[in-house]
Amino acid sequence: MKQLLFSLAACLFCFLPTSCSDKSPSSTDAIKVEFGNPISNFTQLIESVEYIPLETDSLHILGESPELIVSDSSFYMIDVMNSRVFRYSQDGLFLNRIGQKGNGESEYNSINGYQIDNDIVTIYSYPNKSLQYKINGEFLQEHITGDLGSYSYALPDGKTLTYYGYGAVSQFRAAILNPDNSIKRGFLSDGNSNRVMNFTSLAPPISNYRERLFLIDSFNPIVYEYKNLELLPYLKFDFGKYSVPDEYYTFSDIYEAAEFLFSQNYAILNRYSESSDIKLVEIILNKVEEGGIPYYGLYYKEKWLWFSFGKWEAPMSLAFRCFSEDGKLFFVLSPSSAEQLPQSLKKHVTNLSVMESLSDDSNYILAKFSLK
């Protein structure tokens, strides 16, 4: 249950943040990303950590690097690798499965988007299907959509925001699909850069906070916000010398372009989330001699704080998933990762004794972080 999803990605990505910036995220200026700050920049902000072990049984062990949705009453674990969605209580008890893998009606053959609105779960399945279920797993309806990208999100009035990424068949990297499956609006089309190899992020490129939607575009150091059929720049980050070189987009052969990029030190956006007063960006820095390193920028109390948990193998690396409605940060840890946490983090765990009943074969642990 370790983070092994990254066979190709590990040779692609890597990143390194550091100190604090006082720039407001609403500023039109790029947010300067600095490099080298340690985990202590994060641990000094922690008030407490609560572990929530997910129930373990032979039928509901989650695959590697599952995603998480936190609702008022439940946790939803999305096992993208194995195309499974499990619902758990706030205490971590298994409640039910939502849909299943297959090609029939009510079934999805992949998970390329998911959300929960008003106790309705929507799942997108490539290449052109969306399905809806009640939170208890009862199937409601299926809809055949237009051509979906790597990730999609349902908009009001039957529309869909879909992200194709780089190198896709579409001339756009993102688009709004009408209910009749036609493209209502295309975004992020700038010629040659659309042709490069599609190294999309490891995390979902679309996130939401209440009614607000955000999209990240991998090589592009901008977080976009969706508003009224537009994708508007919301946050821009300055990676300095780790920006993707312009030369990358000049190659006529996408494989030559990829070979060139792998020989460079460069950073990409991988994940973005926010709550009412906290924002968190995950960036991967690829350094040729060191491999990929995830770094985080936390906007908290009107300052950006930068830190890293270490390389891919470090217990907390790539474990961040989302915020809850009340601003708690949620991480997804395997039992072995939780055991390996540094003492500076463990000392904040209020119920460390739950680890006594777990083994390396147990299901994941949700770690809920409260900040000071």
Buried (B, 14 or more C-beta within 10 A) or exposed (E): BEBEBBEEBBEBBBBBBBBBBEBEBEEEEBBBBBBEBBBEBBBEBBEBBBBBBBBBEEEBBBBBBBBBBBBEEBBBBBBBBEBBBBBBBEEBEBBBBBBBBEEEEBBBBBBBBBBBEEEBBBBBBBBBBBBBBEBEBEBEEBBEBBBBBBBBBBBEEEBBBBBBBBBBEBEBBBBBBBEEEEBBBBBBEEEEBBBBBBBBBBBBBBBBBEEEBBBBBBBBBBBBBBEEEEBEEBBBBBBEEBBBBEEBBEBEEBEEBBEBBEEBBBBBBBBBBBBEEBBBBBBBBBBEEEBBBBBBBBBBEEEBBBBBBBBBEBBBBBBBBBBBEEBBBBBBBBBBBBEBBBEBBBEBBEEBEBBEEBEEEBBBBBBBBBBE
